[in-house]
Amino acid sequence: MELVSAVILVALVEYIVFSGLVGRARGKYKVAAPAMTGHPDFERANRVHQNTLESLIVFIPAAWIFGLYVSARWAAALGVVFIVARVIYAIGYLRAAEKRGPGAGITGIVNIVLVVGALIGVVRALL
């Protein structure tokens, strides 16, 4: 489970980096807190950050439970795919909102696999 923990920590570092992008965009485009709207480039950076948080809420417990009940190696591998997908999502979305699809899709697939796999693993352990 150490590998799963390491991957989750890297995902959290990625989230912190995305937070920094929002702060930088706030300054660059002069969007004073607590405003959540303003320049479109700020809004895209903010959405990358917020959507990543929304994805992490599913990813972290699902990866941990999947690792415990199915396979720690597969949970870590899927976690790496999640991290890469979030980078693809961020790069696409920061360029243009309509380019976020591939990263969002891969993120969704990883989270579905982790949740369904974790659910199956827990049910099997209960039976």
Biotite code that builds the C-alpha atoms (Angstrom):
import biotite.structure as struc

atoms = struc.array([
    struc.Atom([0.000, 0.000, 0.000], chain_id="A", res_id=1, res_name="MET", atom_name="CA", element="C"),
    struc.Atom([3.026, 2.271, 0.181], chain_id="A", res_id=2, res_name="GLU", atom_name="CA", element="C"),
    struc.Atom([2.922, 2.642, -3.598], chain_id="A", res_id=3, res_name="LEU", atom_name="CA", element="C"),
    struc.Atom([-0.768, 3.599, -3.481], chain_id="A", res_id=4, res_name="VAL", atom_name="CA", element="C"),
    struc.Atom([0.006, 6.132, -0.746], chain_id="A", res_id=5, res_name="SER", atom_name="CA", element="C"),
    struc.Atom([2.832, 7.607, -2.826], chain_id="A", res_id=6, res_name="ALA", atom_name="CA", element="C"),
    struc.Atom([0.613, 7.949, -5.894], chain_id="A", res_id=7, res_name="VAL", atom_name="CA", element="C"),
    struc.Atom([-2.141, 9.610, -3.861], chain_id="A", res_id=8, res_name="ILE", atom_name="CA", element="C"),
    struc.Atom([0.409, 12.050, -2.466], chain_id="A", res_id=9, res_name="LEU", atom_name="CA", element="C"),
    struc.Atom([1.608, 12.909, -5.984], chain_id="A", res_id=10, res_name="VAL", atom_name="CA", element="C"),
    struc.Atom([-2.030, 13.548, -6.961], chain_id="A", res_id=11, res_name="ALA", atom_name="CA", element="C"),
    struc.Atom([-2.311, 15.920, -4.000], chain_id="A", res_id=12, res_name="LEU", atom_name="CA", element="C"),
    struc.Atom([0.879, 17.735, -5.037], chain_id="A", res_id=13, res_name="VAL", atom_name="CA", element="C"),
    struc.Atom([-0.629, 18.104, -8.502], chain_id="A", res_id=14, res_name="GLU", atom_name="CA", element="C"),
    struc.Atom([-3.727, 19.650, -6.909], chain_id="A", res_id=15, res_name="TYR", atom_name="CA", element="C"),
    struc.Atom([-1.549, 22.110, -4.989], chain_id="A", res_id=16, res_name="ILE", atom_name="CA", element="C"),
    struc.Atom([0.200, 23.074, -8.243], chain_id="A", res_id=17, res_name="VAL", atom_name="CA", element="C"),
    struc.Atom([-3.213, 23.715, -9.820], chain_id="A", res_id=18, res_name="PHE", atom_name="CA", element="C"),
    struc.Atom([-4.039, 25.901, -6.817], chain_id="A", res_id=19, res_name="SER", atom_name="CA", element="C"),
    struc.Atom([-0.926, 27.930, -7.552], chain_id="A", res_id=20, res_name="GLY", atom_name="CA", element="C"),
    struc.Atom([-2.072, 28.368, -11.150], chain_id="A", res_id=21, res_name="LEU", atom_name="CA", element="C"),
    struc.Atom([-5.287, 29.919, -9.866], chain_id="A", res_id=22, res_name="VAL", atom_name="CA", element="C"),
    struc.Atom([-3.394, 32.291, -7.606], chain_id="A", res_id=23, res_name="GLY", atom_name="CA", element="C"),
    struc.Atom([-1.116, 33.302, -10.454], chain_id="A", res_id=24, res_name="ARG", atom_name="CA", element="C"),
    struc.Atom([-4.112, 33.874, -12.756], chain_id="A", res_id=25, res_name="ALA", atom_name="CA", element="C"),
    struc.Atom([-5.812, 35.983, -10.059], chain_id="A", res_id=26, res_name="ARG", atom_name="CA", element="C"),
    struc.Atom([-2.816, 38.285, -9.995], chain_id="A", res_id=27, res_name="GLY", atom_name="CA", element="C"),
    struc.Atom([-2.241, 38.351, -13.737], chain_id="A", res_id=28, res_name="LYS", atom_name="CA", element="C"),
    struc.Atom([-5.879, 39.103, -14.593], chain_id="A", res_id=29, res_name="TYR", atom_name="CA", element="C"),
    struc.Atom([-6.599, 41.197, -11.491], chain_id="A", res_id=30, res_name="LYS", atom_name="CA", element="C"),
    struc.Atom([-9.437, 39.046, -10.177], chain_id="A", res_id=31, res_name="VAL", atom_name="CA", element="C"),
    struc.Atom([-9.603, 39.994, -6.501], chain_id="A", res_id=32, res_name="ALA", atom_name="CA", element="C"),
    struc.Atom([-10.812, 37.447, -3.960], chain_id="A", res_id=33, res_name="ALA", atom_name="CA", element="C"),
    struc.Atom([-13.517, 36.402, -3.278], chain_id="A", res_id=34, res_name="PRO", atom_name="CA", element="C"),
    struc.Atom([-14.549, 36.818, -6.926], chain_id="A", res_id=35, res_name="ALA", atom_name="CA", element="C"),
    struc.Atom([-14.829, 33.539, -8.841], chain_id="A", res_id=36, res_name="MET", atom_name="CA", element="C"),
    struc.Atom([-15.410, 35.114, -12.230], chain_id="A", res_id=37, res_name="THR", atom_name="CA", element="C"),
    struc.Atom([-13.492, 37.529, -14.382], chain_id="A", res_id=38, res_name="GLY", atom_name="CA", element="C"),
    struc.Atom([-11.097, 37.031, -17.239], chain_id="A", res_id=39, res_name="HIS", atom_name="CA", element="C"),
    struc.Atom([-11.795, 33.778, -19.159], chain_id="A", res_id=40, res_name="PRO", atom_name="CA", element="C"),
    struc.Atom([-8.209, 32.572, -18.614], chain_id="A", res_id=41, res_name="ASP", atom_name="CA", element="C"),
    struc.Atom([-8.675, 32.978, -14.853], chain_id="A", res_id=42, res_name="PHE", atom_name="CA", element="C"),
    struc.Atom([-11.986, 31.135, -14.990], chain_id="A", res_id=43, res_name="GLU", atom_name="CA", element="C"),
    struc.Atom([-10.433, 28.204, -16.874], chain_id="A", res_id=44, res_name="ARG", atom_name="CA", element="C"),
    struc.Atom([-7.587, 27.936, -14.343], chain_id="A", res_id=45, res_name="ALA", atom_name="CA", element="C"),
    struc.Atom([-10.139, 28.051, -11.553], chain_id="A", res_id=46, res_name="ASN", atom_name="CA", element="C"),
    struc.Atom([-12.231, 25.316, -13.180], chain_id="A", res_id=47, res_name="ARG", atom_name="CA", element="C"),
    struc.Atom([-9.161, 23.090, -13.586], chain_id="A", res_id=48, res_name="VAL", atom_name="CA", element="C"),
    struc.Atom([-8.549, 23.454, -9.860], chain_id="A", res_id=49, res_name="HIS", atom_name="CA", element="C"),
    struc.Atom([-12.176, 22.949, -8.826], chain_id="A", res_id=50, res_name="GLN", atom_name="CA", element="C"),
    struc.Atom([-12.803, 20.026, -11.153], chain_id="A", res_id=51, res_name="ASN", atom_name="CA", element="C"),
    struc.Atom([-9.642, 18.324, -9.933], chain_id="A", res_id=52, res_name="THR", atom_name="CA", element="C"),
    struc.Atom([-10.920, 18.647, -6.366], chain_id="A", res_id=53, res_name="LEU", atom_name="CA", element="C"),
    struc.Atom([-14.222, 17.110, -7.445], chain_id="A", res_id=54, res_name="GLU", atom_name="CA", element="C"),
    struc.Atom([-12.339, 14.205, -9.039], chain_id="A", res_id=55, res_name="SER", atom_name="CA", element="C"),
    struc.Atom([-10.052, 13.726, -6.030], chain_id="A", res_id=56, res_name="LEU", atom_name="CA", element="C"),
    struc.Atom([-13.070, 13.242, -3.764], chain_id="A", res_id=57, res_name="ILE", atom_name="CA", element="C"),
    struc.Atom([-13.819, 10.022, -5.660], chain_id="A", res_id=58, res_name="VAL", atom_name="CA", element="C"),
    struc.Atom([-10.245, 9.059, -6.540], chain_id="A", res_id=59, res_name="PHE", atom_name="CA", element="C"),
    struc.Atom([-8.593, 9.046, -3.117], chain_id="A", res_id=60, res_name="ILE", atom_name="CA", element="C"),
    struc.Atom([-10.936, 6.707, -1.212], chain_id="A", res_id=61, res_name="PRO", atom_name="CA", element="C"),
    struc.Atom([-11.571, 4.555, -4.283], chain_id="A", res_id=62, res_name="ALA", atom_name="CA", element="C"),
    struc.Atom([-7.839, 4.091, -4.935], chain_id="A", res_id=63, res_name="ALA", atom_name="CA", element="C"),
    struc.Atom([-7.228, 3.253, -1.289], chain_id="A", res_id=64, res_name="TRP", atom_name="CA", element="C"),
    struc.Atom([-10.076, 0.728, -1.035], chain_id="A", res_id=65, res_name="ILE", atom_name="CA", element="C"),
    struc.Atom([-9.209, -0.792, -4.431], chain_id="A", res_id=66, res_name="PHE", atom_name="CA", element="C"),
    struc.Atom([-5.630, -1.171, -3.234], chain_id="A", res_id=67, res_name="GLY", atom_name="CA", element="C"),
    struc.Atom([-6.718, -2.901, -0.043], chain_id="A", res_id=68, res_name="LEU", atom_name="CA", element="C"),
    struc.Atom([-9.273, -5.290, -1.521], chain_id="A", res_id=69, res_name="TYR", atom_name="CA", element="C"),
    struc.Atom([-8.231, -5.827, -5.145], chain_id="A", res_id=70, res_name="VAL", atom_name="CA", element="C"),
    struc.Atom([-4.619, -4.966, -5.959], chain_id="A", res_id=71, res_name="SER", atom_name="CA", element="C"),
    struc.Atom([-2.255, -2.303, -4.664], chain_id="A", res_id=72, res_name="ALA", atom_name="CA", element="C"),
    struc.Atom([-0.201, -2.447, -7.877], chain_id="A", res_id=73, res_name="ARG", atom_name="CA", element="C"),
    struc.Atom([-3.256, -1.912, -10.066], chain_id="A", res_id=74, res_name="TRP", atom_name="CA", element="C"),
    struc.Atom([-4.524, 0.868, -7.795], chain_id="A", res_id=75, res_name="ALA", atom_name="CA", element="C"),
    struc.Atom([-1.157, 2.622, -8.101], chain_id="A", res_id=76, res_name="ALA", atom_name="CA", element="C"),
    struc.Atom([-1.057, 2.119, -11.878], chain_id="A", res_id=77, res_name="ALA", atom_name="CA", element="C"),
    struc.Atom([-4.560, 3.526, -12.239], chain_id="A", res_id=78, res_name="LEU", atom_name="CA", element="C"),
    struc.Atom([-3.494, 6.385, -9.987], chain_id="A", res_id=79, res_name="GLY", atom_name="CA", element="C"),
    struc.Atom([-0.658, 7.247, -12.356], chain_id="A", res_id=80, res_name="VAL", atom_name="CA", element="C"),
    struc.Atom([-3.153, 7.260, -15.225], chain_id="A", res_id=81, res_name="VAL", atom_name="CA", element="C"),
    struc.Atom([-5.373, 9.581, -13.135], chain_id="A", res_id=82, res_name="PHE", atom_name="CA", element="C"),
    struc.Atom([-2.477, 11.998, -12.568], chain_id="A", res_id=83, res_name="ILE", atom_name="CA", element="C"),
    struc.Atom([-1.546, 12.047, -16.260], chain_id="A", res_id=84, res_name="VAL", atom_name="CA", element="C"),
    struc.Atom([-5.203, 12.493, -17.210], chain_id="A", res_id=85, res_name="ALA", atom_name="CA", element="C"),
    struc.Atom([-5.445, 15.540, -14.953], chain_id="A", res_id=86, res_name="ARG", atom_name="CA", element="C"),
    struc.Atom([-2.398, 17.054, -16.688], chain_id="A", res_id=87, res_name="VAL", atom_name="CA", element="C"),
    struc.Atom([-3.998, 16.397, -20.085], chain_id="A", res_id=88, res_name="ILE", atom_name="CA", element="C"),
    struc.Atom([-7.224, 17.931, -18.776], chain_id="A", res_id=89, res_name="TYR", atom_name="CA", element="C"),
    struc.Atom([-5.427, 21.007, -17.422], chain_id="A", res_id=90, res_name="ALA", atom_name="CA", element="C"),
    struc.Atom([-3.388, 21.646, -20.556], chain_id="A", res_id=91, res_name="ILE", atom_name="CA", element="C"),
    struc.Atom([-6.446, 21.263, -22.770], chain_id="A", res_id=92, res_name="GLY", atom_name="CA", element="C"),
    struc.Atom([-8.756, 23.354, -20.606], chain_id="A", res_id=93, res_name="TYR", atom_name="CA", element="C"),
    struc.Atom([-6.211, 26.138, -20.123], chain_id="A", res_id=94, res_name="LEU", atom_name="CA", element="C"),
    struc.Atom([-5.872, 26.400, -23.904], chain_id="A", res_id=95, res_name="ARG", atom_name="CA", element="C"),
    struc.Atom([-9.626, 26.279, -24.625], chain_id="A", res_id=96, res_name="ALA", atom_name="CA", element="C"),
    struc.Atom([-12.574, 24.886, -22.686], chain_id="A", res_id=97, res_name="ALA", atom_name="CA", element="C"),
    struc.Atom([-13.613, 22.588, -25.519], chain_id="A", res_id=98, res_name="GLU", atom_name="CA", element="C"),
    struc.Atom([-10.206, 20.850, -25.373], chain_id="A", res_id=99, res_name="LYS", atom_name="CA", element="C"),
    struc.Atom([-10.753, 19.432, -21.876], chain_id="A", res_id=100, res_name="ARG", atom_name="CA", element="C"),
    struc.Atom([-12.621, 16.338, -23.079], chain_id="A", res_id=101, res_name="GLY", atom_name="CA", element="C"),
    struc.Atom([-9.869, 13.711, -23.372], chain_id="A", res_id=102, res_name="PRO", atom_name="CA", element="C"),
    struc.Atom([-8.458, 14.401, -19.900], chain_id="A", res_id=103, res_name="GLY", atom_name="CA", element="C"),
    struc.Atom([-11.920, 14.537, -18.366], chain_id="A", res_id=104, res_name="ALA", atom_name="CA", element="C"),
    struc.Atom([-12.916, 11.296, -20.063], chain_id="A", res_id=105, res_name="GLY", atom_name="CA", element="C"),
    struc.Atom([-9.831, 9.390, -18.932], chain_id="A", res_id=106, res_name="ILE", atom_name="CA", element="C"),
    struc.Atom([-10.271, 10.723, -15.389], chain_id="A", res_id=107, res_name="THR", atom_name="CA", element="C"),
    struc.Atom([-13.874, 9.527, -15.368], chain_id="A", res_id=108, res_name="GLY", atom_name="CA", element="C"),
    struc.Atom([-12.970, 6.072, -16.642], chain_id="A", res_id=109, res_name="ILE", atom_name="CA", element="C"),
    struc.Atom([-10.227, 5.666, -14.018], chain_id="A", res_id=110, res_name="VAL", atom_name="CA", element="C"),
    struc.Atom([-12.593, 6.715, -11.239], chain_id="A", res_id=111, res_name="ASN", atom_name="CA", element="C"),
    struc.Atom([-15.311, 4.347, -12.464], chain_id="A", res_id=112, res_name="ILE", atom_name="CA", element="C"),
    struc.Atom([-12.873, 1.423, -12.640], chain_id="A", res_id=113, res_name="VAL", atom_name="CA", element="C"),
    struc.Atom([-11.581, 2.187, -9.144], chain_id="A", res_id=114, res_name="LEU", atom_name="CA", element="C"),
    struc.Atom([-15.054, 2.541, -7.609], chain_id="A", res_id=115, res_name="VAL", atom_name="CA", element="C"),
    struc.Atom([-16.531, -0.546, -9.293], chain_id="A", res_id=116, res_name="VAL", atom_name="CA", element="C"),
    struc.Atom([-13.423, -2.597, -8.556], chain_id="A", res_id=117, res_name="GLY", atom_name="CA", element="C"),
    struc.Atom([-13.360, -1.462, -4.928], chain_id="A", res_id=118, res_name="ALA", atom_name="CA", element="C"),
    struc.Atom([-17.043, -2.279, -4.554], chain_id="A", res_id=119, res_name="LEU", atom_name="CA", element="C"),
    struc.Atom([-16.542, -5.760, -5.995], chain_id="A", res_id=120, res_name="ILE", atom_name="CA", element="C"),
    struc.Atom([-13.495, -6.301, -3.784], chain_id="A", res_id=121, res_name="GLY", atom_name="CA", element="C"),
    struc.Atom([-15.328, -5.275, -0.612], chain_id="A", res_id=122, res_name="VAL", atom_name="CA", element="C"),
    struc.Atom([-18.391, -7.395, -1.469], chain_id="A", res_id=123, res_name="VAL", atom_name="CA", element="C"),
    struc.Atom([-16.149, -10.409, -2.101], chain_id="A", res_id=124, res_name="ARG", atom_name="CA", element="C"),
    struc.Atom([-14.435, -9.859, 1.252], chain_id="A", res_id=125, res_name="ALA", atom_name="CA", element="C"),
    struc.Atom([-17.809, -9.674, 3.001], chain_id="A", res_id=126, res_name="LEU", atom_name="CA", element="C"),
    struc.Atom([-19.012, -12.925, 1.447], chain_id="A", res_id=127, res_name="LEU", atom_name="CA", element="C"),
])
